[in-house]
Amino acid sequence: MSIKDKEKWDTKYQQKPELLSTRPPSSMLVKYCDRAPGKKALDLACGSGRHTLFLAKQGFHVDAVDISSVALSHLRMKTQEYDITLTQSDLDTFTPHKEAYDLIVMTNYLDRALIRRTSETLKKNALFIVETYMQHPENEKKETNPDFLLAPEELKSLFDTDFTLLAYKEFWNESHEIYRMRKQAIVVQKE
Ligand SMILES: C[S@@+](CC[C@H](N)C(=O)[O-])C[C@H]1O[C@@H](n2cnc3c(N)ncnc32)[C@H](O)[C@@H]1O
């Protein structure tokens, strides 16, 4: 496990517990989740679990993965009545089981190699929804590592011809976020 990532995020969540408070789900996920061919979902880098809980309330069984034990402990308290499995794992080396999921969501986290590995595991008609921050001169958080920011239109280039593009947008992030940042979101479906 990447001890550095774990320590960084555990400390962040301990110092800013508001990051674990209830927040609205991605509007792309809300709009498109019922296009998934079945009810098995995976939330990669689940954090506070806003998408894990949203999907569980829509009737999905959700596997949620994150490296932070602080985030997972917090989420565990909210998941008892739902069909949710929490796993502490390092996404640097994680690959989903082949054809296991109808919907995979990854938000506010960027690992291009993980997107590629995950794409290869998807079954026919499964959805992959990715939403995260991108480069923009007016981004408020200037010190973000450029490796964690998408180039304009980049998400579209990360999926090959085996995928149908259902939706793509670039937009300013939600008002509950600390810094105003430009984002990209995509919904693709495996053919
Ligand atoms: C900005 S939060 C996003 C949370 C959630 N997806 C959302 O949109 O609300 C990023 C999450 O990635 C997790 N993370 C960072 N590095 C990781 C790694 N190498 N493996 C697994 N999770 C990681 C952090 O613990 C944190 O919960």
The ligand as an SDF file (V2000), in Angstrom:
LIG
                    3D

 27 29  0  0  0  0  0  0  0  0999 V2000
  -10.9250   14.0540   -3.5500 C   0  0  0  0  0  0  0  0  0  0  0  0
  -11.2980   12.4980   -2.8110 S   0  0  0  0  0  0  0  0  0  0  0  0
  -12.6350   11.9720   -3.8560 C   0  0  0  0  0  0  0  0  0  0  0  0
  -13.7220   11.2580   -3.1110 C   0  0  0  0  0  0  0  0  0  0  0  0
  -14.9670   10.9070   -3.8960 C   0  0  0  0  0  0  0  0  0  0  0  0
  -14.6630   10.1180   -5.0790 N   0  0  0  0  0  0  0  0  0  0  0  0
  -15.7740   12.1130   -4.2680 C   0  0  0  0  0  0  0  0  0  0  0  0
  -15.8190   12.4980   -5.4290 O   0  0  0  0  0  0  0  0  0  0  0  0
  -16.3800   12.6980   -3.3760 O   0  0  0  0  0  0  0  0  0  0  0  0
   -9.9650   11.4660   -3.3450 C   0  0  0  0  0  0  0  0  0  0  0  0
   -9.9500   10.1230   -2.6560 C   0  0  0  0  0  0  0  0  0  0  0  0
   -8.9380    9.3110   -3.2540 O   0  0  0  0  0  0  0  0  0  0  0  0
   -8.3880    8.4940   -2.2420 C   0  0  0  0  0  0  0  0  0  0  0  0
   -7.0520    8.0390   -2.6860 N   0  0  0  0  0  0  0  0  0  0  0  0
   -5.9480    8.7920   -2.8950 C   0  0  0  0  0  0  0  0  0  0  0  0
   -4.9150    8.0250   -3.3200 N   0  0  0  0  0  0  0  0  0  0  0  0
   -5.3820    6.7510   -3.3620 C   0  0  0  0  0  0  0  0  0  0  0  0
   -4.8120    5.5000   -3.7250 C   0  0  0  0  0  0  0  0  0  0  0  0
   -3.5280    5.4010   -4.1380 N   0  0  0  0  0  0  0  0  0  0  0  0
   -5.5800    4.3890   -3.6560 N   0  0  0  0  0  0  0  0  0  0  0  0
   -6.8760    4.4750   -3.2340 C   0  0  0  0  0  0  0  0  0  0  0  0
   -7.4910    5.6260   -2.8960 N   0  0  0  0  0  0  0  0  0  0  0  0
   -6.7570    6.7540   -2.9600 C   0  0  0  0  0  0  0  0  0  0  0  0
   -8.3360    9.3790   -1.0200 C   0  0  0  0  0  0  0  0  0  0  0  0
   -8.2530    8.6630    0.1770 O   0  0  0  0  0  0  0  0  0  0  0  0
   -9.6380   10.1800   -1.1750 C   0  0  0  0  0  0  0  0  0  0  0  0
  -10.6720    9.6090   -0.4170 O   0  0  0  0  0  0  0  0  0  0  0  0
  1  2  1  0
  2  3  1  0
  2 10  1  0
  3  4  1  0
  4  5  1  0
  5  6  1  0
  5  7  1  0
  7  8  2  0
  7  9  1  0
 10 11  1  0
 11 12  1  0
 11 26  1  0
 12 13  1  0
 13 14  1  0
 13 24  1  0
 14 15  1  0
 14 23  1  0
 15 16  2  0
 16 17  1  0
 17 18  1  0
 17 23  2  0
 18 19  1  0
 18 20  2  0
 20 21  1  0
 21 22  2  0
 22 23  1  0
 24 25  1  0
 24 26  1  0
 26 27  1  0
M  CHG  2   2   1   9  -1
M  END
$$$$
